[in-house]
Amino acid sequence: MRIGTLGAARITPNALVKPAGQVPGVEVAAVAARDRSRAEAFAARHGIPAVHDSYEALVADPSIDAVYNPLPNALHAEWTLRALEAGKHVLCEKPFTSNEAEARQVAEAADKAGTVVMEAFHYRYHPLAQRMAAVVRELGEIREVETWMCFPLPRFSDIRYSLALSGGALMDAGCYAVHCARLLGGGEPVVRSARARLHSPGVDRAMTATLEFPSGATGRVHASMWSSQLLRIAARVTGSAGEMRVVNFALPQMFNRLSVTIDGVTRRERVTGDPSYTYQLRAFDSAVRTGEGNLTPPSDSIATMAIIDEIYRKAGLAPRGTA
């Protein structure tokens, strides 16, 4: 499978280039950037054989089988759709689109094209995610789910603070917290309330939301790029039989810890393995080759974006791409 990457984003080496070296049969074959000199420098640094002058040229390249889309959030839907129109498979960075309506548009296009689209929630492919989902089943009736994705980003000129580019803490950080809550909570939750702290008009630097799952379990998601809670990436699930706590579900290869307390007895685990991005690329390759392995297809993305849209509404803000 020959993959072309749109742009020379900072995430691309870890998310695509390095994993491709670990997945047989996968090659990063081309890169395109709005600034050709930047694309050329990126290609030289990472041994990518072809450079295109534009995103259009890369998407149209008949030798490319799949496209990696790490562009700013507001461009995810547009360029995923263009890649699908050209018959390419797409690995699209999170958040999948700016809003639920765009996610549905991409899903329809993918069905029509008959190609694979995967949202790059890489943590979902690591053994830690499978372990979390298994442990939750030991906890009895789930009563509460709480997730945190909080990290400091004091560089306020960063595109992740741009309303025009569909930025905000809920989009960039919070999509992980929302997705993980969905994984652990069982069923799709309803958003009951939300509160935002703003960086600038319409742009959240922090967001907290309360959820209710079909079982009656409650949920809370916390996201921030700049707030008093500088760094916390974690999950907690409380059930009738006990509690699970997880540290660093999002980048488990760096460090993770899972602890379970049942009947007053606590056990602690650390789940090891390859980088989450390597598992993700293996799954993408499998989905393209065999139709199996896509844990984050467009249908999953629609559900996540619907919750994100509603959190923005409950916080008194417009969903991204609608204002």
SULDA-V847640 format. One record per residue. RES is the residue in one small letter. SS is DSSP state (helix for helix, strand for strand, loop for the rest). BURIAL is + if it has 16 or more other ideal C-beta (glycine too) atoms within 10 Angstrom, else -. Layout:
BEGIN
res:RES ss:SS burial:BURIAL
res:RES ss:SS burial:BURIAL
END
This chain:
BEGIN
res:m ss:loop burial:+
res:r ss:strand burial:+
res:i ss:strand burial:+
res:g ss:strand burial:+
res:t ss:strand burial:+
res:l ss:strand burial:+
res:g ss:loop burial:+
res:a ss:loop burial:+
res:a ss:loop burial:+
res:r ss:loop burial:-
res:i ss:loop burial:-
res:t ss:helix burial:+
res:p ss:helix burial:+
res:n ss:helix burial:+
res:a ss:helix burial:+
res:l ss:helix burial:+
res:v ss:helix burial:+
res:k ss:helix burial:+
res:p ss:helix burial:+
res:a ss:helix burial:+
res:g ss:loop burial:-
res:q ss:loop burial:-
res:v ss:loop burial:+
res:p ss:loop burial:-
res:g ss:loop burial:-
res:v ss:loop burial:+
res:e ss:strand burial:-
res:v ss:strand burial:+
res:a ss:strand burial:+
res:a ss:strand burial:+
res:v ss:strand burial:+
res:a ss:strand burial:+
res:a ss:loop burial:+
res:r ss:loop burial:-
res:d ss:loop burial:-
res:r ss:helix burial:-
res:s ss:helix burial:-
res:r ss:helix burial:-
res:a ss:helix burial:+
res:e ss:helix burial:-
res:a ss:helix burial:-
res:f ss:helix burial:+
res:a ss:helix burial:+
res:a ss:helix burial:-
res:r ss:helix burial:-
res:h ss:helix burial:+
res:g ss:loop burial:-
res:i ss:loop burial:+
res:p ss:loop burial:-
res:a ss:strand burial:+
res:v ss:strand burial:+
res:h ss:strand burial:+
res:d ss:loop burial:-
res:s ss:loop burial:-
res:y ss:helix burial:+
res:e ss:helix burial:-
res:a ss:helix burial:-
res:l ss:helix burial:+
res:v ss:helix burial:+
res:a ss:helix burial:-
res:d ss:loop burial:+
res:p ss:loop burial:-
res:s ss:loop burial:-
res:i ss:loop burial:+
res:d ss:loop burial:+
res:a ss:strand burial:+
res:v ss:strand burial:+
res:y ss:strand burial:+
res:n ss:strand burial:+
res:p ss:loop burial:+
res:l ss:loop burial:+
res:p ss:loop burial:+
res:n ss:helix burial:+
res:a ss:helix burial:+
res:l ss:helix burial:+
res:h ss:helix burial:+
res:a ss:helix burial:+
res:e ss:helix burial:+
res:w ss:helix burial:+
res:t ss:helix burial:+
res:l ss:helix burial:+
res:r ss:helix burial:+
res:a ss:helix burial:+
res:l ss:helix burial:+
res:e ss:helix burial:-
res:a ss:loop burial:+
res:g ss:loop burial:-
res:k ss:loop burial:+
res:h ss:strand burial:+
res:v ss:strand burial:+
res:l ss:strand burial:+
res:c ss:strand burial:+
res:e ss:loop burial:+
res:k ss:loop burial:+
res:p ss:loop burial:+
res:f ss:loop burial:+
res:t ss:loop burial:+
res:s ss:loop burial:+
res:n ss:loop burial:+
res:e ss:helix burial:+
res:a ss:helix burial:+
res:e ss:helix burial:+
res:a ss:helix burial:+
res:r ss:helix burial:+
res:q ss:helix burial:+
res:v ss:helix burial:+
res:a ss:helix burial:+
res:e ss:helix burial:-
res:a ss:helix burial:+
res:a ss:helix burial:+
res:d ss:helix burial:-
res:k ss:helix burial:-
res:a ss:helix burial:+
res:g ss:loop burial:-
res:t ss:loop burial:+
res:v ss:loop burial:+
res:v ss:strand burial:+
res:m ss:strand burial:+
res:e ss:strand burial:+
res:a ss:loop burial:+
res:f ss:loop burial:+
res:h ss:helix burial:+
res:y ss:helix burial:+
res:r ss:helix burial:+
res:y ss:helix burial:+
res:h ss:loop burial:+
res:p ss:helix burial:-
res:l ss:helix burial:+
res:a ss:helix burial:+
res:q ss:helix burial:-
res:r ss:helix burial:+
res:m ss:helix burial:+
res:a ss:helix burial:-
res:a ss:helix burial:-
res:v ss:helix burial:+
res:v ss:helix burial:+
res:r ss:loop burial:-
res:e ss:loop burial:-
res:l ss:loop burial:+
res:g ss:loop burial:-
res:e ss:loop burial:-
res:i ss:strand burial:+
res:r ss:strand burial:+
res:e ss:strand burial:-
res:v ss:strand burial:+
res:e ss:strand burial:+
res:t ss:strand burial:+
res:w ss:strand burial:+
res:m ss:strand burial:+
res:c ss:strand burial:+
res:f ss:loop burial:+
res:p ss:loop burial:-
res:l ss:loop burial:+
res:p ss:loop burial:-
res:r ss:loop burial:-
res:f ss:loop burial:-
res:s ss:loop burial:-
res:d ss:loop burial:-
res:i ss:helix burial:-
res:r ss:helix burial:+
res:y ss:helix burial:+
res:s ss:loop burial:+
res:l ss:loop burial:+
res:a ss:loop burial:-
res:l ss:loop burial:+
res:s ss:loop burial:+
res:g ss:loop burial:+
res:g ss:loop burial:+
res:a ss:helix burial:+
res:l ss:helix burial:+
res:m ss:helix burial:+
res:d ss:helix burial:+
res:a ss:helix burial:+
res:g ss:helix burial:+
res:c ss:helix burial:+
res:y ss:helix burial:+
res:a ss:helix burial:+
res:v ss:helix burial:+
res:h ss:helix burial:+
res:c ss:helix burial:+
res:a ss:helix burial:+
res:r ss:helix burial:+
res:l ss:helix burial:+
res:l ss:helix burial:+
res:g ss:helix burial:+
res:g ss:loop burial:+
res:g ss:loop burial:-
res:e ss:loop burial:-
res:p ss:loop burial:+
res:v ss:strand burial:-
res:v ss:strand burial:+
res:r ss:strand burial:-
res:s ss:strand burial:-
res:a ss:strand burial:+
res:r ss:strand burial:-
res:a ss:strand burial:+
res:r ss:strand burial:-
res:l ss:strand burial:-
res:h ss:strand burial:+
res:s ss:strand burial:-
res:p ss:loop burial:-
res:g ss:loop burial:+
res:v ss:strand burial:+
res:d ss:strand burial:+
res:r ss:strand burial:+
res:a ss:strand burial:+
res:m ss:strand burial:+
res:t ss:strand burial:+
res:a ss:strand burial:+
res:t ss:strand burial:+
res:l ss:strand burial:+
res:e ss:strand burial:-
res:f ss:loop burial:+
res:p ss:loop burial:-
res:s ss:loop burial:-
res:g ss:loop burial:-
res:a ss:loop burial:+
res:t ss:strand burial:+
res:g ss:strand burial:+
res:r ss:strand burial:+
res:v ss:strand burial:+
res:h ss:strand burial:+
res:a ss:strand burial:+
res:s ss:strand burial:+
res:m ss:loop burial:+
res:w ss:loop burial:+
res:s ss:loop burial:+
res:s ss:loop burial:-
res:q ss:loop burial:-
res:l ss:loop burial:-
res:l ss:loop burial:-
res:r ss:strand burial:-
res:i ss:strand burial:+
res:a ss:strand burial:+
res:a ss:strand burial:+
res:r ss:strand burial:+
res:v ss:strand burial:+
res:t ss:strand burial:+
res:g ss:strand burial:+
res:s ss:loop burial:-
res:a ss:loop burial:-
res:g ss:strand burial:+
res:e ss:strand burial:+
res:m ss:strand burial:+
res:r ss:strand burial:+
res:v ss:strand burial:+
res:v ss:strand burial:+
res:n ss:loop burial:+
res:f ss:loop burial:+
res:a ss:loop burial:+
res:l ss:loop burial:+
res:p ss:loop burial:+
res:q ss:loop burial:+
res:m ss:loop burial:-
res:f ss:loop burial:-
res:n ss:loop burial:+
res:r ss:strand burial:-
res:l ss:strand burial:+
res:s ss:strand burial:-
res:v ss:strand burial:+
res:t ss:strand burial:+
res:i ss:strand burial:+
res:d ss:loop burial:-
res:g ss:loop burial:-
res:v ss:strand burial:-
res:t ss:strand burial:-
res:r ss:strand burial:-
res:r ss:strand burial:-
res:e ss:strand burial:-
res:r ss:loop burial:-
res:v ss:loop burial:+
res:t ss:loop burial:-
res:g ss:loop burial:-
res:d ss:loop burial:-
res:p ss:loop burial:+
res:s ss:helix burial:+
res:y ss:helix burial:+
res:t ss:helix burial:+
res:y ss:helix burial:+
res:q ss:helix burial:+
res:l ss:helix burial:+
res:r ss:helix burial:+
res:a ss:helix burial:+
res:f ss:helix burial:+
res:d ss:helix burial:+
res:s ss:helix burial:-
res:a ss:helix burial:+
res:v ss:helix burial:+
res:r ss:helix burial:-
res:t ss:helix burial:-
res:g ss:loop burial:-
res:e ss:loop burial:-
res:g ss:loop burial:+
res:n ss:loop burial:+
res:l ss:loop burial:+
res:t ss:loop burial:+
res:p ss:loop burial:-
res:p ss:helix burial:+
res:s ss:helix burial:-
res:d ss:helix burial:+
res:s ss:helix burial:+
res:i ss:helix burial:+
res:a ss:helix burial:+
res:t ss:helix burial:+
res:m ss:helix burial:+
res:a ss:helix burial:+
res:i ss:helix burial:+
res:i ss:helix burial:+
res:d ss:helix burial:+
res:e ss:helix burial:+
res:i ss:helix burial:+
res:y ss:helix burial:+
res:r ss:helix burial:-
res:k ss:helix burial:+
res:a ss:loop burial:+
res:g ss:loop burial:-
res:l ss:loop burial:+
res:a ss:loop burial:-
res:p ss:loop burial:+
res:r ss:loop burial:+
res:g ss:loop burial:+
res:t ss:loop burial:-
res:a ss:loop burial:-
END
